Structures are given as C-alpha cells and as structure tokens.
C-alpha cells in the first residue's frame, strides 16, 4: 500500500483520521476510542505498522465497501 497517511494500510481507502492532515495537535478523532481488530494489524507487514490509521471498516475487521482508489 501507499505511504499516504490519509489512506488505510490494509485496503487503501481514506482512513478519515483527523491526525493525518493536522497541522496542530488533534484532540478528538474517531480512531482514539475505537478498539482495533488485532487480526487486521497482524496482517500488516512490519514496515507498514504505526505509519497510518486503519479505516473504520478495517478497524472492525470488515471488508472495504468499494475497491481502493487509484493514487
């Protein structure tokens, strides 16, 4: 997947994370309070971990709704 911090490293969809584009510290984002499916994280190669947030669907272990956008 891409090094784009706005994209989910699992599926390539936008991850909707407020931190990804923030110029200032973010105090609230959906990803702060949602448990992440450990199986999804385990699927990521080590070099892709801790670089960008998963999207809401992958966080829950669900498949993407649409194919990844080309970028």
Secondary structure, 3 states (H helix, E strand, C coil): CCCCCCECCCCCCECCCCCCCCCCCCCCCHHHCCCCCHHHHHHCCHHHCCCCCCCHHHHCCCCCCCCCCCC
